[in-house]
Amino acid sequence: MRVRFTPTHKGFGSGDRICYHGVSDIFRIPKPAAALYKIAVRPREEIVLEPGFIWSQGDKSGGGGPGLVPVCSNCDHLIVYIGGQIKREVDPDRKDYGNLAHPPFLST
């Protein structure tokens, strides 16, 4: 009898028997969701500022919905500079993610 290793059950996902959910990809490279776990660190231990999205060539801006750009940070306030000029100031989304010590920032 020949036994073949498969990462998950026969009928899973896109037919290649690979389970793609989780916080890292098959090469153990962190996905954007991993940043949500990383922001649990206290700021005095480590400052965290990571995108909660991946931009690839051909992708449209956005992330969590129409025009939303999620940023994961354990900071209290972010000031976004582009070309040396302030473009936006944002606060964490405490309304929708108030149960987290450091909620993500959602900006348009």
Steps between C-alpha positions, in 0.01 A plus 500: 500500500634839401435796733508849359539807722244774446490820705123475543200297386432413136217742424650806668531848347603554142560132428874502572446360852682793659349693788568872443355658814721604790747775580784380279520359151639163398853650510436634854493860381260697722169604345342837589290326767820427694531873573181483709677262737819705499325819619419332831857586606533795737645807330782529754615149398476559124334759277296324232387665177403259223260507207195277534500450124725405210532715191599314189536627149151534359327510839260778581533708814300373793480217741220460752231633269439773247785746545612371842871457566573303819822577689601299806685691771525510875532881490230735629496732198655501152605796289548404135755696300545481124772707340568679828142623535235379744235314298292355781472453875321188618401334826440130566152366426391462862132501400511171309805346670469634855567155646863516379768678702637644175229511230596527133481832318251516213536793265362594161 
